[in-house]
Amino acid sequence: MEIGVDIVDLDRIERLYSRYGVKFLQRFLTEEEIAICLHKPQVIASIAGRFAAKEAVVKALGTGFGGGVHWKSFAILNDERGRPFVRPLGAACFPAGSSMKLSIAHDRHSAIATALLEGV
């Protein structure tokens, strides 16, 4: 079992999004993730939460971004109940037989995500 945690300042994300718009989002989110974020009541918190989740996932993997794992190697989505989950995309970036659990939270100032890699 491996764990990764990340926290992101909402003001930082808001400044970058205000300055660069969707181009900023396209650097680290898939089109599906962008659509989800832009339809949430708290757009900035949703963007920051997914950013933190992606960072937490690569920390749990122990790879960081590199070695074949990139921002768009996986997507942070929500199931029918709204729970976040990780969907690997393209080449498998997760160890065979493993599963990733994810939790995202935010308040007025920051978003935090925790990723738990099981079965390694």
Backbone as CSV, one residue per row, in Angstrom:
resi,resn,N_x,N_y,N_z,CA_x,CA_y,CA_z,C_x,C_y,C_z
1,MET,0.845,-1.170,0.000,0.000,0.000,0.000,0.896,1.241,0.000
2,GLU,0.524,2.195,-0.854,1.246,3.465,-0.948,0.234,4.602,-0.848
3,ILE,0.682,5.758,-0.343,-0.219,6.899,-0.175,0.427,8.152,-0.749
4,GLY,-0.405,9.036,-1.268,0.049,10.334,-1.760,-0.939,11.399,-1.320
5,VAL,-0.433,12.561,-0.964,-1.275,13.672,-0.510,-0.775,14.953,-1.172
6,ASP,-1.710,15.838,-1.531,-1.314,17.137,-2.063,-2.353,18.175,-1.671
7,ILE,-1.903,19.407,-1.504,-2.786,20.526,-1.173,-2.490,21.666,-2.141
8,VAL,-3.549,22.347,-2.575,-3.420,23.406,-3.577,-4.161,24.648,-3.091
9,ASP,-3.539,25.804,-3.269,-4.131,27.090,-2.902,-5.130,27.523,-3.980
10,LEU,-6.376,27.760,-3.608,-7.405,28.147,-4.574,-7.100,29.489,-5.239
11,ASP,-6.523,30.428,-4.503,-6.184,31.729,-5.096,-5.189,31.567,-6.240
12,ARG,-4.227,30.676,-6.097,-3.235,30.432,-7.146,-3.915,29.908,-8.414
13,ILE,-4.806,28.938,-8.236,-5.521,28.368,-9.381,-6.407,29.435,-10.023
14,GLU,-7.071,30.237,-9.211,-7.945,31.289,-9.752,-7.152,32.312,-10.568
15,ARG,-5.981,32.704,-10.080,-5.139,33.658,-10.819,-4.723,33.081,-12.176
16,LEU,-4.276,31.836,-12.178,-3.836,31.203,-13.427,-4.991,31.011,-14.402
17,TYR,-6.138,30.591,-13.893,-7.303,30.394,-14.745,-7.805,31.731,-15.293
18,SER,-7.801,32.769,-14.474,-8.236,34.098,-14.924,-7.308,34.634,-16.013
19,ARG,-6.034,34.346,-15.873,-5.050,34.856,-16.823,-5.025,34.077,-18.131
20,TYR,-5.087,32.728,-18.048,-4.895,31.890,-19.236,-6.144,31.156,-19.706
21,GLY,-7.191,31.143,-18.900,-8.438,30.500,-19.295,-8.296,29.005,-19.536
22,VAL,-9.022,28.506,-20.531,-9.056,27.073,-20.812,-7.679,26.548,-21.217
23,LYS,-6.839,27.383,-21.812,-5.473,26.941,-22.171,-4.719,26.437,-20.941
24,PHE,-4.916,27.092,-19.805,-4.300,26.637,-18.555,-4.803,25.240,-18.205
25,LEU,-6.099,25.019,-18.302,-6.684,23.722,-17.960,-6.203,22.624,-18.898
26,GLN,-6.038,22.940,-20.173,-5.633,21.950,-21.166,-4.219,21.435,-20.946
27,ARG,-3.455,22.119,-20.138,-2.092,21.645,-19.844,-2.098,20.399,-18.964
28,PHE,-3.113,20.258,-18.088,-3.088,19.147,-17.137,-4.389,18.370,-17.025
29,LEU,-5.459,18.832,-17.664,-6.736,18.121,-17.591,-7.143,17.607,-18.970
30,THR,-7.848,16.483,-18.986,-8.419,15.979,-20.231,-9.658,16.802,-20.558
31,GLU,-10.160,16.672,-21.774,-11.374,17.403,-22.162,-12.552,17.004,-21.275
32,GLU,-12.633,15.728,-20.914,-13.712,15.268,-20.029,-13.612,15.916,-18.654
33,GLU,-12.397,16.006,-18.112,-12.194,16.650,-16.811,-12.542,18.136,-16.869
34,ILE,-12.154,18.795,-17.951,-12.463,20.217,-18.107,-13.972,20.428,-18.111
35,ALA,-14.684,19.603,-18.862,-16.150,19.723,-18.925,-16.772,19.542,-17.547
36,ILE,-16.277,18.582,-16.790,-16.793,18.351,-15.430,-16.567,19.587,-14.565
37,CYS,-15.345,20.099,-14.575,-15.009,21.262,-13.738,-15.849,22.480,-14.095
38,LEU,-16.030,22.737,-15.377,-16.740,23.936,-15.806,-18.235,23.868,-15.544
39,HIS,-18.739,22.670,-15.236,-20.163,22.522,-14.917,-20.429,22.407,-13.415
40,LYS,-19.388,22.508,-12.616,-19.545,22.457,-11.161,-19.921,23.846,-10.640
41,PRO,-20.672,23.914,-9.534,-21.013,25.224,-8.960,-19.774,26.007,-8.513
42,GLN,-18.756,25.302,-8.018,-17.516,25.946,-7.566,-16.393,25.540,-8.520
43,VAL,-16.317,26.222,-9.639,-15.382,25.865,-10.716,-13.943,25.829,-10.228
44,ILE,-13.493,26.869,-9.550,-12.093,26.957,-9.116,-11.764,25.839,-8.131
45,ALA,-12.644,25.566,-7.199,-12.410,24.479,-6.235,-12.338,23.135,-6.945
46,SER,-13.159,22.948,-7.968,-13.137,21.693,-8.724,-11.824,21.531,-9.490
47,ILE,-11.379,22.596,-10.120,-10.096,22.563,-10.834,-8.965,22.266,-9.856
48,ALA,-8.940,22.986,-8.744,-7.880,22.802,-7.743,-7.911,21.391,-7.168
49,GLY,-9.098,20.861,-6.940,-9.224,19.502,-6.418,-8.653,18.473,-7.366
50,ARG,-8.930,18.624,-8.658,-8.385,17.684,-9.634,-6.873,17.839,-9.774
51,PHE,-6.390,19.073,-9.714,-4.950,19.310,-9.741,-4.287,18.593,-8.566
52,ALA,-4.830,18.799,-7.364,-4.282,18.144,-6.165,-4.381,16.632,-6.277
53,ALA,-5.479,16.133,-6.833,-5.664,14.687,-6.976,-4.612,14.087,-7.905
54,LYS,-4.331,14.764,-8.999,-3.316,14.248,-9.927,-1.942,14.205,-9.256
55,GLU,-1.631,15.249,-8.498,-0.362,15.260,-7.759,-0.323,14.134,-6.722
56,ALA,-1.417,13.922,-6.017,-1.475,12.864,-5.003,-1.305,11.484,-5.646
57,VAL,-1.910,11.287,-6.806,-1.810,9.992,-7.499,-0.367,9.673,-7.865
58,VAL,0.354,10.644,-8.453,1.739,10.341,-8.844,2.646,10.170,-7.629
59,LYS,2.289,10.791,-6.517,3.045,10.557,-5.287,2.803,9.144,-4.776
60,ALA,1.559,8.682,-4.838,1.257,7.308,-4.422,1.951,6.305,-5.346
61,LEU,2.009,6.618,-6.635,2.704,5.741,-7.582,4.209,5.734,-7.346
62,GLY,4.719,6.832,-6.762,6.158,6.933,-6.520,6.941,7.349,-7.752
63,THR,6.243,7.807,-8.786,6.908,8.153,-10.039,7.077,9.639,-10.243
64,GLY,6.199,10.435,-9.631,6.127,11.834,-10.013,5.681,11.889,-11.465
65,PHE,5.682,13.091,-12.032,5.366,13.202,-13.453,6.655,12.991,-14.219
66,GLY,6.728,11.908,-14.882,7.911,11.511,-15.624,7.927,10.004,-15.709
67,GLY,8.899,9.470,-16.415,8.987,8.022,-16.542,7.736,7.415,-17.169
68,GLY,7.134,8.145,-18.100,5.954,7.615,-18.778,4.632,8.018,-18.159
69,VAL,4.644,8.674,-17.004,3.400,9.140,-16.377,3.322,10.653,-16.561
70,HIS,2.246,11.080,-17.209,2.057,12.495,-17.514,0.714,12.955,-16.961
71,TRP,0.467,14.256,-17.016,-0.774,14.823,-16.501,-1.996,14.141,-17.101
72,LYS,-1.907,13.764,-18.359,-3.062,13.182,-19.038,-2.947,11.674,-19.211
73,SER,-2.096,11.039,-18.410,-2.014,9.573,-18.403,-3.202,8.950,-17.689
74,PHE,-3.931,9.780,-16.949,-5.102,9.311,-16.214,-6.047,10.493,-16.018
75,ALA,-7.298,10.176,-15.753,-8.307,11.209,-15.526,-8.904,11.058,-14.144
76,ILE,-9.252,12.163,-13.544,-9.948,12.176,-12.257,-11.418,12.453,-12.578
77,LEU,-12.254,11.448,-12.389,-13.670,11.535,-12.736,-14.524,11.305,-11.496
78,ASN,-15.829,11.308,-11.662,-16.749,11.050,-10.558,-17.708,9.939,-10.952
79,ASP,-18.001,9.062,-9.998,-18.983,8.006,-10.266,-20.394,8.583,-10.139
80,GLU,-21.394,7.729,-10.284,-22.794,8.179,-10.263,-23.196,8.798,-8.927
81,ARG,-22.448,8.508,-7.869,-22.744,9.088,-6.544,-21.906,10.329,-6.258
82,GLY,-21.053,10.703,-7.205,-20.213,11.881,-7.038,-18.840,11.600,-6.465
83,ARG,-18.563,10.345,-6.124,-17.247,10.001,-5.555,-16.171,10.073,-6.639
84,PRO,-15.019,10.669,-6.322,-13.947,10.724,-7.320,-13.283,9.363,-7.495
85,PHE,-12.858,9.111,-8.726,-12.071,7.916,-9.007,-11.067,8.223,-10.102
86,VAL,-10.077,7.350,-10.234,-9.009,7.526,-11.210,-9.242,6.560,-12.360
87,ARG,-9.244,7.091,-13.579,-9.334,6.244,-14.772,-8.013,6.339,-15.529
88,PRO,-7.240,5.245,-15.579,-6.012,5.244,-16.384,-6.373,5.410,-17.861
89,LEU,-5.556,6.135,-18.598,-5.774,6.356,-20.025,-4.551,5.895,-20.801
90,GLY,-4.766,5.390,-21.984,-3.645,4.988,-22.830,-2.851,3.863,-22.194
91,ALA,-1.538,3.995,-22.270,-0.645,2.978,-21.703,-0.870,2.871,-20.202
92,ALA,-0.864,1.648,-19.695,-1.103,1.426,-18.260,-0.016,2.103,-17.443
93,CYS,-0.409,2.997,-16.556,0.575,3.666,-15.702,0.503,3.142,-14.274
94,PHE,-0.459,2.258,-13.985,-0.587,1.686,-12.652,-0.096,0.243,-12.668
95,PRO,0.502,-0.211,-11.572,0.963,-1.597,-11.509,-0.204,-2.571,-11.714
96,ALA,0.076,-3.658,-12.413,-0.952,-4.672,-12.663,-1.531,-5.177,-11.351
97,GLY,-2.837,-5.318,-11.307,-3.510,-5.834,-10.125,-3.707,-4.825,-9.011
98,SER,-3.347,-3.582,-9.246,-3.490,-2.564,-8.202,-4.783,-1.781,-8.405
99,SER,-5.185,-1.082,-7.359,-6.329,-0.181,-7.453,-5.986,1.100,-6.710
100,MET,-6.599,2.189,-7.144,-6.326,3.498,-6.562,-7.611,4.032,-5.946
101,LYS,-7.568,4.388,-4.681,-8.672,5.052,-3.992,-8.323,6.528,-3.886
102,LEU,-9.343,7.379,-3.913,-9.096,8.805,-3.965,-10.110,9.562,-3.123
103,SER,-9.637,10.596,-2.437,-10.514,11.491,-1.686,-10.081,12.924,-1.971
104,ILE,-11.065,13.799,-2.232,-10.794,15.212,-2.515,-11.685,16.054,-1.607
105,ALA,-11.119,17.110,-1.032,-11.898,18.036,-0.201,-11.385,19.445,-0.454
106,HIS,-12.233,20.435,-0.152,-11.805,21.823,-0.277,-12.577,22.694,0.708
107,ASP,-11.972,23.836,0.997,-12.645,24.863,1.795,-12.485,26.180,1.035
108,ARG,-12.625,27.295,1.690,-12.537,28.594,1.007,-11.140,28.919,0.504
109,HIS,-10.111,28.257,1.045,-8.742,28.638,0.744,-7.934,27.594,-0.012
110,SER,-8.274,26.323,0.139,-7.435,25.288,-0.453,-8.238,24.036,-0.807
111,ALA,-7.620,23.234,-1.655,-8.157,21.912,-1.983,-7.088,20.900,-1.610
112,ILE,-7.529,19.748,-1.130,-6.606,18.703,-0.727,-7.084,17.372,-1.306
113,ALA,-6.134,16.530,-1.653,-6.478,15.207,-2.172,-5.535,14.172,-1.566
114,THR,-6.096,13.007,-1.335,-5.333,11.866,-0.836,-5.587,10.704,-1.782
115,ALA,-4.515,10.028,-2.197,-4.611,8.867,-3.062,-3.993,7.679,-2.339
116,LEU,-4.677,6.543,-2.410,-4.213,5.318,-1.776,-4.096,4.246,-2.844
117,LEU,-2.893,3.781,-3.077,-2.617,2.732,-4.063,-2.564,1.403,-3.314
118,GLU,-3.479,0.496,-3.659,-3.545,-0.810,-3.016,-3.137,-1.914,-3.980
119,GLY,-2.670,-2.997,-3.421,-2.359,-4.168,-4.226,-1.020,-4.126,-4.926
120,VAL,-0.065,-3.403,-4.366,1.278,-3.360,-4.971,2.226,-4.215,-4.176
